[in-house]
Amino acid sequence: TASSSCSRRFAARKPLPVLEGTAMTLYAVNPLDLKVSVEAALGDLVVSSVVRLGELTVVVDAANYLQAARLLRDDPACRFEQLMDLCGIDYSTYKDEPQTGLRYCVVCHLLSVSLNQRVRLKVYAPDDSFPMVQSLCDIWSSANWFEREAFDLFGIVFDGHTDLRRIL
């Protein structure tokens, strides 16, 4: 009946199983514990990492971008199986303030379904006049369309992308 399915739907959730050595919240891995796991997996590849608003953001150099993405997918403590989103950012007019630092950035949102955790991976294109970073298509096939979109909208070139052309 409707009332029984409704009561099942809104019943108290059972705690998630504890991954050995990792403290968990009711819904996901604690972001501070995730930060420790990701930093351990990436080691010296991390330029910066910060937890803000309950989300972990990791910045890596363009030279280490592909290696960092592969480690985030393959490391047993990370297992980010899915690329949920990839977008380009042009910081030249960000917050209507003068630009400081590199102009173009690529941001990836990764999801680990198996560990119920998320991370944001950022990389800055080292050359403002010709922004280029490595393609992630060989790691996550879902990067194909997102990289084409960032190329079309921002002119960011994804080295190694097999079909980098304008969308429209």
LUMLO-870818 format. One record per residue (C-alpha): residue in three letters; x, y, z. Coordinates in steps of 0.05 Angstrom, whole numbers, plus 5000, padded with zeros to 4 digits. Layout:
! residues N
ALAXYZ
...
***
This chain:
! residues 168
THR500050005000
ALA501950724993
SER502750825068
SER507550245076
SER511950455018
CYS511851165044
SER514050945113
ARG519650535083
ARG521951125042
PHE522351595101
ALA524751105153
ALA531251265188
ARG537151105144
LYS541950575165
PRO549150805174
LEU553850635117
PRO558950085128
VAL565450345154
LEU571250305105
GLU577250045143
GLY580850635174
THR575951165148
ALA570951555190
MET564351625154
THR558452095161
LEU551351845152
TYR551751985077
ALA558951975054
VAL566251975074
ASN568152555118
PRO571353085071
LEU577353175118
ASP578652425116
LEU577852445040
LYS582953005037
VAL588052575074
SER586651975027
VAL587152394964
GLU593552744987
ALA596652075003
ALA594751794935
LEU597252404896
GLY603252564939
ASP607553114910
LEU602853214851
VAL598253644895
VAL599354394888
SER593854544938
SER587854224970
VAL582354535010
VAL575754325041
ARG570654875034
LEU563154805045
GLY564054055056
GLU567353944988
LEU574553774972
THR578154154917
VAL584953924893
VAL589454334847
VAL594954004805
ASP599854264754
ALA598254174680
ALA604353724673
ASN601553244725
TYR594153294706
LEU593552624669
GLN597552244721
ALA593452544778
ALA586852364744
ARG589251644732
LEU591351584805
LEU584651854829
ARG581151324787
ASP585650734805
ASP587850844877
PRO583850374924
ALA582650934974
CYS579851394920
ARG576550984864
PHE573451574827
GLU570151154773
GLN566051704741
LEU567452394713
MET560952754727
ASP562853424697
LEU568553804665
CYS568354544650
GLY572855114631
ILE573555764670
ASP576156424645
TYR578556824705
SER579757464664
THR573057764687
TYR571957354750
LYS568257754803
ASP569558384762
GLU576458434793
PRO583258494759
GLN585957814738
THR591457514782
GLY594956874763
LEU593456444703
ARG587256594662
TYR584355914642
CYS582655334687
VAL579454654676
VAL575154384732
CYS573053654738
HIS567953364786
LEU569352644801
LEU564852134835
SER566551474869
VAL560151074868
SER563450504906
LEU565950944963
ASN560551484960
GLN565352064955
ARG566652654909
VAL572553104892
ARG573653714849
LEU580153694809
LYS582754354781
VAL588454484732
TYR590655154705
ALA592855214632
PRO600155454636
ASP599755904574
ASP594356434571
SER595456564497
PHE594655834479
PRO591055464536
MET592354724532
VAL591754134580
GLN591753384570
SER585353034550
LEU581952564599
CYS578252164546
ASP582751564554
ILE581051544629
TRP573651724627
SER570051684561
SER564952194587
ALA570352724581
ASN569352734505
TRP563353204502
PHE565453634561
GLU572353764531
ARG569253934464
GLU564654424500
ALA570454754538
PHE574254804472
ASP568355104436
LEU566655614491
PHE573555804517
GLY578655564465
ILE581955094514
VAL585554554474
PHE585653844502
ASP591953504478
GLY590552784457
HIS583052884445
THR581452484383
ASP575552914359
LEU576653624384
ARG572054034341
ARG566754564351
ILE559954314374
LEU555654764330
***
